[in-house]
Amino acid sequence: MRARDDTTAVIDSTLAGGPRVLHIGVEPSTVPRRLAQEHDREVECLRWPLDGGADEQWGPEVDLAERADEWVQPFLVAPVDVVVVEGVLDEGPSPDAFLRTLGSGALVPGGLVVVSGARDLTTPLQSAGFTLESEAATEDGRHVTVARFPSFTTARPLSPEADEASAAENRRLAHELERTRELLGRERATIAREMQLGKDELLAMDRQVAELQDRLQRLRHKNVLLRARVAQVARERDLAEARAAELADELFLTHDSRAVRTVASMVERARRRRSP
């Protein structure tokens, strides 16, 4: 079991990274449980005993043979923010291949690796492409080393051929990056033009909407005037019809008066004729 100071140092160093943690250990440790329960970290554990069958693959709770070529194995988890390594590198082959493998698949760019063990791994971490952040020795003589994975570079080359291959790959990546930047610039220019065209169309539509609203307002006002005129014409029509009825009545009365006078005149003449 680790000394409490060592465990506390590992946990405090781990908290400087993100929430996804991969813990690789040789024996049971309280670090994963405390990270998950006390600090709300998403922790996945891999056991790495140094004695086991030579044909077995590396994975959770699976033994790994103590052979140098077995140290370079693909990590069986998605890239994480922090990798905690406890006791794995105390014995066995050189840790260079193991540390390069961490950079090749387990860590996201900018992720942390926290190594606790008897070895001083400052130099191997730097040679594997990590940026050293801190190194401390606990009271029981163990080392807690914290380093950061700075970029997509997996490790520093180990030979001139690897140097040349790495340089060629870097040139290719730089060329691809430049092409990507040019494409991104063109895309940004196209997006800016499309946005300006969209803004112009939007302004034109706003003007059309304003004109339509003004025309609608004028039509509403004209409709009100027309309704008032229709009402006035209806009232004038009613008055005209009433006046026509009155005139008809007066004409009828006039015709009746003439007939009465004519009859009276005829009666008067008849009377005169009968008189001696």
C-alpha positions as a Markdown table, in Angstrom:
| # | Residue | x | y | z |
|---|---|---|---|---|
| 1 | Met | 0.0 | 0.0 | 0.0 |
| 2 | Arg | 1.3 | 3.4 | -0.9 |
| 3 | Ala | 2.2 | 6.0 | 1.8 |
| 4 | Arg | -0.5 | 8.5 | 2.4 |
| 5 | Asp | 1.7 | 11.4 | 1.4 |
| 6 | Asp | 2.4 | 9.7 | -1.9 |
| 7 | Thr | -1.3 | 9.1 | -2.6 |
| 8 | Thr | -2.2 | 12.7 | -1.7 |
| 9 | Ala | 0.6 | 14.0 | -4.0 |
| 10 | Val | -0.7 | 11.8 | -6.9 |
| 11 | Ile | -4.3 | 13.0 | -6.4 |
| 12 | Asp | -3.4 | 16.6 | -6.0 |
| 13 | Ser | -1.3 | 16.4 | -9.3 |
| 14 | Thr | -4.2 | 14.7 | -11.1 |
| 15 | Leu | -6.7 | 17.4 | -10.2 |
| 16 | Ala | -4.7 | 19.8 | -12.4 |
| 17 | Gly | -6.0 | 18.0 | -15.5 |
| 18 | Gly | -9.4 | 17.3 | -17.0 |
| 19 | Pro | -12.2 | 15.0 | -15.8 |
| 20 | Arg | -11.3 | 11.8 | -17.8 |
| 21 | Val | -8.6 | 9.8 | -16.0 |
| 22 | Leu | -6.9 | 6.5 | -16.9 |
| 23 | His | -5.2 | 4.8 | -13.9 |
| 24 | Ile | -2.6 | 2.2 | -14.7 |
| 25 | Gly | -1.3 | 0.3 | -11.7 |
| 26 | Val | 0.5 | -2.9 | -10.7 |
| 27 | Glu | -1.4 | -3.4 | -7.4 |
| 28 | Pro | -4.7 | -2.1 | -5.9 |
| 29 | Ser | -4.7 | 1.6 | -5.1 |
| 30 | Thr | -7.0 | 4.1 | -3.4 |
| 31 | Val | -6.3 | 6.8 | -6.0 |
| 32 | Pro | -9.1 | 5.8 | -8.5 |
| 33 | Arg | -11.7 | 5.4 | -5.9 |
| 34 | Arg | -10.9 | 8.7 | -4.2 |
| 35 | Leu | -10.8 | 10.5 | -7.6 |
| 36 | Ala | -14.2 | 9.2 | -8.5 |
| 37 | Gln | -15.9 | 9.6 | -5.2 |
| 38 | Glu | -14.3 | 12.7 | -3.8 |
| 39 | His | -13.4 | 14.7 | -6.9 |
| 40 | Asp | -16.1 | 13.6 | -9.4 |
| 41 | Arg | -13.6 | 12.2 | -12.0 |
| 42 | Glu | -14.4 | 9.6 | -14.7 |
| 43 | Val | -11.8 | 7.0 | -13.9 |
| 44 | Glu | -10.9 | 3.8 | -15.9 |
| 45 | Cys | -8.4 | 1.4 | -14.5 |
| 46 | Leu | -5.9 | -0.9 | -16.1 |
| 47 | Arg | -4.0 | -3.5 | -14.1 |
| 48 | Trp | -0.4 | -4.2 | -15.3 |
| 49 | Pro | 1.2 | -7.0 | -13.4 |
| 50 | Leu | 4.8 | -7.7 | -14.6 |
| 51 | Asp | 4.4 | -11.5 | -14.4 |
| 52 | Gly | 2.0 | -13.4 | -16.6 |
| 53 | Gly | 1.6 | -15.4 | -19.7 |
| 54 | Ala | 3.7 | -14.3 | -22.7 |
| 55 | Asp | 0.8 | -14.7 | -25.2 |
| 56 | Glu | -1.8 | -12.7 | -23.2 |
| 57 | Gln | -2.8 | -9.2 | -24.5 |
| 58 | Trp | -2.7 | -6.2 | -22.3 |
| 59 | Gly | -6.1 | -5.1 | -21.0 |
| 60 | Pro | -8.1 | -4.6 | -17.9 |
| 61 | Glu | -7.2 | -7.2 | -15.2 |
| 62 | Val | -5.0 | -9.0 | -17.8 |
| 63 | Asp | -1.3 | -10.0 | -17.1 |
| 64 | Leu | 1.5 | -8.7 | -19.4 |
| 65 | Ala | 4.7 | -10.6 | -19.9 |
| 66 | Glu | 7.9 | -8.9 | -18.8 |
| 67 | Arg | 9.3 | -8.4 | -22.3 |
| 68 | Ala | 10.5 | -5.1 | -23.9 |
| 69 | Asp | 8.5 | -5.6 | -27.1 |
| 70 | Glu | 5.3 | -6.1 | -25.1 |
| 71 | Trp | 5.6 | -2.6 | -23.6 |
| 72 | Val | 4.4 | -1.0 | -26.8 |
| 73 | Gln | 0.7 | -2.0 | -26.9 |
| 74 | Pro | -2.3 | 0.1 | -28.1 |
| 75 | Phe | -4.3 | 1.5 | -25.3 |
| 76 | Leu | -7.8 | 0.0 | -25.1 |
| 77 | Val | -9.5 | 3.2 | -24.0 |
| 78 | Ala | -10.4 | 6.4 | -25.7 |
| 79 | Pro | -8.0 | 9.4 | -25.3 |
| 80 | Val | -8.2 | 10.8 | -21.8 |
| 81 | Asp | -7.2 | 14.0 | -20.0 |
| 82 | Val | -4.9 | 12.5 | -17.4 |
| 83 | Val | -3.0 | 9.2 | -17.2 |
| 84 | Val | -1.9 | 8.1 | -13.7 |
| 85 | Val | 0.9 | 5.5 | -13.6 |
| 86 | Glu | 1.6 | 4.0 | -10.3 |
| 87 | Gly | 4.5 | 1.5 | -9.8 |
| 88 | Val | 4.4 | 0.2 | -13.4 |
| 89 | Leu | 7.8 | 1.7 | -14.3 |
| 90 | Asp | 9.6 | 0.7 | -11.1 |
| 91 | Glu | 11.0 | -2.5 | -12.6 |
| 92 | Gly | 11.4 | -4.1 | -16.0 |
| 93 | Pro | 12.6 | -2.6 | -19.3 |
| 94 | Ser | 13.3 | 1.0 | -20.2 |
| 95 | Pro | 10.3 | 3.2 | -19.8 |
| 96 | Asp | 10.9 | 5.1 | -23.1 |
| 97 | Ala | 8.6 | 2.9 | -25.2 |
| 98 | Phe | 5.9 | 2.9 | -22.6 |
| 99 | Leu | 5.9 | 6.7 | -22.4 |
| 100 | Arg | 5.9 | 7.1 | -26.1 |
| 101 | Thr | 2.9 | 4.8 | -26.3 |
| 102 | Leu | 1.1 | 7.1 | -23.8 |
| 103 | Gly | 1.6 | 9.9 | -26.2 |
| 104 | Ser | 0.5 | 7.9 | -29.3 |
| 105 | Gly | -2.9 | 7.0 | -28.1 |
| 106 | Ala | -4.0 | 7.5 | -24.5 |
| 107 | Leu | -3.6 | 11.2 | -24.0 |
| 108 | Val | -5.4 | 14.1 | -25.7 |
| 109 | Pro | -3.2 | 17.1 | -26.7 |
| 110 | Gly | -2.5 | 19.1 | -23.6 |
| 111 | Gly | -3.2 | 16.1 | -21.3 |
| 112 | Leu | -1.3 | 15.3 | -18.1 |
| 113 | Val | 0.7 | 12.2 | -17.2 |
| 114 | Val | 1.3 | 11.7 | -13.5 |
| 115 | Val | 3.9 | 9.0 | -12.7 |
| 116 | Ser | 4.5 | 7.7 | -9.2 |
| 117 | Gly | 7.3 | 5.2 | -8.5 |
| 118 | Ala | 10.8 | 4.6 | -7.3 |
| 119 | Arg | 12.5 | 5.8 | -10.5 |
| 120 | Asp | 13.3 | 9.4 | -11.4 |
| 121 | Leu | 11.6 | 9.7 | -14.8 |
| 122 | Thr | 12.4 | 13.3 | -15.6 |
| 123 | Thr | 14.8 | 12.5 | -18.4 |
| 124 | Pro | 12.7 | 9.7 | -20.0 |
| 125 | Leu | 9.6 | 11.9 | -20.0 |
| 126 | Gln | 11.4 | 14.8 | -21.7 |
| 127 | Ser | 12.9 | 12.4 | -24.3 |
| 128 | Ala | 9.5 | 11.0 | -25.0 |
| 129 | Gly | 8.2 | 14.5 | -26.0 |
| 130 | Phe | 6.5 | 15.5 | -22.8 |
| 131 | Thr | 6.9 | 18.9 | -21.1 |
| 132 | Leu | 7.9 | 18.5 | -17.5 |
| 133 | Glu | 5.8 | 20.5 | -15.1 |
| 134 | Ser | 6.9 | 19.3 | -11.6 |
| 135 | Glu | 8.8 | 16.6 | -9.8 |
| 136 | Ala | 8.7 | 15.9 | -6.1 |
| 137 | Ala | 10.0 | 13.2 | -3.8 |
| 138 | Thr | 7.8 | 11.9 | -1.0 |
| 139 | Glu | 8.9 | 11.0 | 2.5 |
| 140 | Asp | 9.2 | 7.3 | 1.6 |
| 141 | Gly | 11.6 | 8.1 | -1.2 |
| 142 | Arg | 9.2 | 7.7 | -4.1 |
| 143 | His | 9.0 | 10.2 | -7.0 |
| 144 | Val | 5.8 | 11.9 | -8.2 |
| 145 | Thr | 6.5 | 13.4 | -11.6 |
| 146 | Val | 4.0 | 15.5 | -13.6 |
| 147 | Ala | 4.4 | 16.2 | -17.3 |
| 148 | Arg | 2.1 | 17.5 | -20.1 |
| 149 | Phe | 1.6 | 16.1 | -23.5 |
| 150 | Pro | 1.9 | 19.3 | -25.6 |
| 151 | Ser | 0.9 | 18.3 | -29.2 |
| 152 | Phe | 0.1 | 15.5 | -31.6 |
| 153 | Thr | 3.8 | 14.6 | -31.7 |
| 154 | Thr | 4.1 | 11.1 | -30.2 |
| 155 | Ala | 7.7 | 10.9 | -29.3 |
| 156 | Arg | 11.2 | 12.1 | -30.2 |
| 157 | Pro | 12.9 | 10.0 | -32.9 |
| 158 | Leu | 15.5 | 7.5 | -31.8 |
| 159 | Ser | 17.6 | 7.3 | -35.0 |
| 160 | Pro | 18.7 | 9.5 | -38.0 |
| 161 | Glu | 16.2 | 7.6 | -40.2 |
| 162 | Ala | 13.5 | 8.4 | -37.7 |
| 163 | Asp | 14.7 | 12.0 | -37.7 |
| 164 | Glu | 14.4 | 12.3 | -41.4 |
| 165 | Ala | 11.0 | 10.6 | -41.5 |
| 166 | Ser | 9.8 | 12.8 | -38.7 |
| 167 | Ala | 11.0 | 15.9 | -40.6 |
| 168 | Ala | 9.3 | 14.8 | -43.8 |
| 169 | Glu | 6.1 | 14.1 | -41.9 |
| 170 | Asn | 6.4 | 17.6 | -40.3 |
| 171 | Arg | 6.9 | 19.2 | -43.7 |
| 172 | Arg | 3.9 | 17.3 | -45.0 |
| 173 | Leu | 1.8 | 18.3 | -42.1 |
| 174 | Ala | 3.0 | 22.0 | -42.5 |
| 175 | His | 2.0 | 21.9 | -46.1 |
| 176 | Glu | -1.4 | 20.4 | -45.3 |
| 177 | Leu | -1.8 | 23.0 | -42.6 |
| 178 | Glu | -1.1 | 25.8 | -45.0 |
| 179 | Arg | -3.5 | 24.4 | -47.5 |
| 180 | Thr | -6.1 | 24.1 | -44.8 |
| 181 | Arg | -5.5 | 27.7 | -43.8 |
| 182 | Glu | -5.9 | 28.8 | -47.5 |
| 183 | Leu | -9.1 | 26.8 | -47.8 |
| 184 | Leu | -10.3 | 28.2 | -44.5 |
| 185 | Gly | -9.6 | 31.7 | -45.7 |
| 186 | Arg | -11.5 | 31.2 | -48.9 |
| 187 | Glu | -14.4 | 29.7 | -47.0 |
| 188 | Arg | -14.4 | 32.6 | -44.6 |
| 189 | Ala | -14.4 | 35.0 | -47.5 |
| 190 | Thr | -17.3 | 33.1 | -49.2 |
| 191 | Ile | -19.2 | 33.1 | -45.9 |
| 192 | Ala | -18.6 | 36.8 | -45.5 |
| 193 | Arg | -19.9 | 37.5 | -49.0 |
| 194 | Glu | -22.9 | 35.3 | -48.4 |
| 195 | Met | -23.6 | 37.0 | -45.2 |
| 196 | Gln | -23.4 | 40.4 | -46.9 |
| 197 | Leu | -25.7 | 39.3 | -49.6 |
| 198 | Gly | -28.1 | 37.9 | -47.0 |
| 199 | Lys | -27.9 | 41.3 | -45.2 |
| 200 | Asp | -28.6 | 43.2 | -48.4 |
| 201 | Glu | -31.5 | 40.9 | -49.2 |
| 202 | Leu | -32.8 | 41.3 | -45.7 |
| 203 | Leu | -32.7 | 45.1 | -46.0 |
| 204 | Ala | -34.4 | 45.0 | -49.3 |
| 205 | Met | -37.1 | 42.7 | -47.8 |
| 206 | Asp | -37.5 | 45.1 | -44.9 |
| 207 | Arg | -38.0 | 48.0 | -47.3 |
| 208 | Gln | -40.5 | 46.0 | -49.3 |
| 209 | Val | -42.3 | 45.1 | -46.1 |
| 210 | Ala | -42.3 | 48.8 | -45.0 |
| 211 | Glu | -43.7 | 49.8 | -48.4 |
| 212 | Leu | -46.4 | 47.1 | -48.3 |
| 213 | Gln | -47.3 | 48.2 | -44.8 |
| 214 | Asp | -47.6 | 51.8 | -45.9 |
| 215 | Arg | -49.7 | 50.8 | -48.9 |
| 216 | Leu | -51.9 | 48.7 | -46.6 |
| 217 | Gln | -52.4 | 51.6 | -44.3 |
| 218 | Arg | -53.4 | 53.9 | -47.2 |
| 219 | Leu | -55.8 | 51.2 | -48.5 |
| 220 | Arg | -57.3 | 50.9 | -45.1 |
| 221 | His | -57.8 | 54.6 | -44.9 |
| 222 | Lys | -59.3 | 54.7 | -48.4 |
| 223 | Asn | -61.6 | 51.8 | -47.4 |
| 224 | Val | -62.9 | 53.8 | -44.4 |
| 225 | Leu | -63.6 | 56.8 | -46.7 |
| 226 | Leu | -65.4 | 54.6 | -49.2 |
| 227 | Arg | -67.5 | 53.0 | -46.4 |
| 228 | Ala | -68.4 | 56.5 | -45.2 |
| 229 | Arg | -69.3 | 57.6 | -48.8 |
| 230 | Val | -71.4 | 54.4 | -49.3 |
| 231 | Ala | -73.3 | 55.2 | -46.1 |
| 232 | Gln | -73.9 | 58.8 | -47.2 |
| 233 | Val | -75.1 | 57.7 | -50.7 |
| 234 | Ala | -77.5 | 55.2 | -49.0 |
| 235 | Arg | -78.9 | 58.0 | -46.8 |
| 236 | Glu | -79.3 | 60.3 | -49.8 |
| 237 | Arg | -81.0 | 57.4 | -51.7 |
| 238 | Asp | -83.4 | 56.9 | -48.8 |
| 239 | Leu | -84.2 | 60.7 | -48.8 |
| 240 | Ala | -84.7 | 60.7 | -52.5 |
| 241 | Glu | -87.1 | 57.7 | -52.3 |
| 242 | Ala | -89.1 | 59.4 | -49.6 |
| 243 | Arg | -89.3 | 62.6 | -51.6 |
| 244 | Ala | -90.4 | 60.7 | -54.6 |
| 245 | Ala | -93.2 | 59.1 | -52.6 |
| 246 | Glu | -94.3 | 62.5 | -51.3 |
| 247 | Leu | -94.4 | 63.9 | -54.9 |
| 248 | Ala | -96.4 | 61.0 | -56.0 |
| 249 | Asp | -98.9 | 61.6 | -53.3 |
| 250 | Glu | -99.1 | 65.3 | -54.1 |
| 251 | Leu | -99.6 | 64.5 | -57.8 |
| 252 | Phe | -102.4 | 62.0 | -57.0 |
| 253 | Leu | -104.1 | 64.6 | -54.8 |
| 254 | Thr | -103.8 | 67.2 | -57.6 |
| 255 | His | -105.4 | 64.8 | -60.1 |
| 256 | Asp | -108.2 | 64.2 | -57.7 |
| 257 | Ser | -108.8 | 67.9 | -57.1 |
| 258 | Arg | -109.1 | 68.6 | -60.9 |
| 259 | Ala | -111.6 | 65.8 | -61.3 |
| 260 | Val | -113.7 | 67.1 | -58.4 |
| 261 | Arg | -113.7 | 70.6 | -59.9 |
| 262 | Thr | -114.7 | 69.3 | -63.3 |
| 263 | Val | -117.6 | 67.3 | -62.0 |
| 264 | Ala | -118.8 | 70.3 | -59.9 |
| 265 | Ser | -118.7 | 72.5 | -63.0 |
| 266 | Met | -120.7 | 70.1 | -65.0 |
| 267 | Val | -123.3 | 69.8 | -62.2 |
| 268 | Glu | -123.5 | 73.5 | -62.0 |
| 269 | Arg | -124.2 | 73.9 | -65.7 |
| 270 | Ala | -126.8 | 71.2 | -65.6 |
| 271 | Arg | -128.6 | 73.0 | -62.8 |
| 272 | Arg | -128.6 | 76.2 | -64.7 |
| 273 | Arg | -130.2 | 74.5 | -67.7 |
| 274 | Arg | -133.0 | 73.1 | -65.6 |
| 275 | Ser | -133.8 | 76.4 | -64.0 |
| 276 | Pro | -136.7 | 78.4 | -65.6 |
